[in-house]
Amino acid sequence: MAMKIGVQDFYQGLARPQGVVVKKRTMPTAVSTRAADIVTASLLMAVGGIVLFDAIRLGFRWGTDGPQSGFFPFWLATILLLAGAAIIVQAAHRKSGKRFVSREQLLPVLKVLLPATGMVLLTQFVGLYVASALYVGFYMRWVGRHSWSATFALSISLPVVTFVVFEKWFLVPMPKGPLEAWLGY
């Protein structure tokens, strides 16, 4: 009786024992561009529906003193819903089974997405300025492969300049964390 092995490369370069059958490994089916378009358009339409619902709740008509609070969100949501519907119709009529993204194309996207997501999540706990310093430093060093001196200089100076512009000049409070509280801001 032949023994089946699920890993294709297990005996690569080695003499196979008698009766061992190497089963070829198949890659999972890739997502088509058509499916990606439909999913993305559906998500955009869901966001548009939520905004539309809230705009109607706020009032979307033109009042005696001008537009009501939900006027502009209503029309933006309507445009978003129509655009999403148009994308779904186009995707449904497309015959192409072209693959949406390859593994090689996905890696650069994840190199941008993961640090940016980390910064957004970190902002809630350490504040915007510390999160942006960590983000710029990490991104410059990991993706840009810049020197430590350039990374350190920019990751410190950028949040400081942002702090001065928004907090001091424009008087716009930004999310702050424990460091700013410790410094008295």
CORURZI-V890627 format. One record per pair of residues at least 4 apart in sequence whose ideal C-beta (glycine too) atoms are under 7 Angstrom apart, sorted by the first residue. I is the first residue (numbers start at 1). GAP is how many residues later the second one is. D is the distance in Angstrom with one decimal. If there is no record, write none. Layout:
i gap d
I GAP D
I GAP D
This chain:
i gap d
2 17 5.1
2 19 4.6
3 16 6.4
3 17 5.5
4 17 5.4
4 19 5.2
5 5 5.4
5 15 6.4
5 17 5.8
5 18 6.4
6 17 5.6
7 18 6.8
8 14 6.1
8 16 5.6
8 17 4.4
11 5 4.9
11 9 6.9
11 11 6.1
16 4 5.0
30 69 4.3
30 70 6.9
31 4 5.3
31 5 5.5
31 69 4.7
32 4 7.0
32 65 5.4
32 66 6.5
32 67 6.5
32 68 6.1
33 4 6.2
33 63 6.6
33 65 4.9
33 67 4.8
34 4 6.5
34 57 4.9
34 60 5.3
34 62 6.8
35 4 6.3
36 4 6.1
36 64 4.2
37 4 6.0
37 50 5.7
37 54 4.0
38 4 6.2
38 50 5.7
38 53 5.0
39 4 6.5
40 4 6.4
41 4 6.2
41 43 4.3
41 46 3.8
41 47 4.8
42 4 6.5
43 4 6.7
44 4 6.2
44 36 5.9
44 40 4.5
45 4 6.2
45 36 5.5
45 39 3.7
45 40 6.9
46 4 6.7
47 4 6.4
47 33 6.8
48 4 6.0
48 29 4.6
48 32 3.6
48 33 4.2
48 36 6.3
49 4 6.3
49 32 6.8
50 4 6.5
51 4 6.1
51 22 5.4
51 25 6.9
51 26 3.9
52 4 6.5
52 22 6.4
52 25 3.9
52 26 6.7
52 29 6.8
53 4 6.6
54 4 6.4
54 16 7.0
54 19 6.9
55 5 5.0
55 15 3.4
55 18 4.1
55 19 3.8
55 22 5.9
56 4 5.9
56 14 6.5
56 18 6.9
58 10 6.6
58 11 4.2
58 12 3.4
59 9 3.6
59 10 6.0
59 11 5.3
60 8 6.1
60 10 4.2
60 11 5.2
60 14 3.6
61 7 5.7
62 5 5.6
62 9 6.8
63 5 5.1
67 4 3.5
67 5 6.8
70 4 5.2
71 4 7.0
72 4 6.2
73 4 5.9
74 4 6.3
75 4 6.4
76 4 6.3
77 4 6.3
78 4 6.4
79 4 6.1
80 4 6.3
81 4 6.4
82 4 6.4
83 4 6.5
84 4 6.5
85 4 6.4
86 4 6.3
87 4 6.1
88 4 6.1
89 4 6.6
90 4 6.5
101 4 4.8
101 5 5.1
102 4 7.0
106 4 6.1
107 4 6.5
108 4 6.9
109 4 5.9
110 4 5.5
111 32 5.4
112 4 6.2
113 4 6.0
114 4 6.3
115 4 6.4
115 20 5.9
115 23 5.7
115 24 5.3
116 4 6.7
117 4 6.4
118 4 5.8
119 4 6.3
119 12 5.0
119 13 6.8
119 16 3.9
122 4 5.6
122 9 4.3
122 12 6.6
123 4 6.7
123 5 5.3
123 8 4.3
123 52 5.6
125 52 6.5
126 4 4.1
126 5 5.5
126 51 4.0
126 52 6.9
127 4 6.5
127 48 5.4
127 49 4.3
127 50 2.9
127 52 6.6
127 53 5.6
128 4 5.9
128 46 4.7
128 47 4.7
129 4 6.5
129 30 4.1
129 33 6.8
129 34 5.6
129 51 6.7
130 4 6.5
130 47 5.5
130 49 5.4
131 4 6.1
132 4 6.1
132 26 6.6
132 27 4.9
132 30 6.8
133 4 6.2
133 22 4.8
133 23 6.3
133 26 4.6
134 4 6.0
135 4 5.9
136 4 6.0
136 18 5.9
136 19 4.3
136 22 5.6
137 4 6.2
137 14 5.3
137 18 3.5
138 4 5.6
139 4 5.3
139 5 6.8
140 4 4.6
140 6 4.6
140 10 6.9
140 11 4.4
140 14 6.3
140 15 6.8
141 5 6.5
141 10 4.9
146 4 4.5
146 5 5.2
147 4 6.7
148 4 6.0
149 4 6.2
150 4 6.2
151 4 5.9
152 4 6.3
153 4 5.9
154 4 5.7
156 4 6.4
157 4 6.0
158 4 6.2
159 4 6.2
160 4 6.6
161 4 6.2
162 4 6.1
163 4 5.2
164 4 5.0
164 5 6.6
165 4 5.3
165 5 6.4
166 4 5.4
166 6 4.7
166 8 5.4
167 6 6.9
167 7 6.7
167 18 7.0
176 4 3.8
176 5 6.6
176 9 6.3
178 4 6.1
179 4 6.4
180 5 4.3
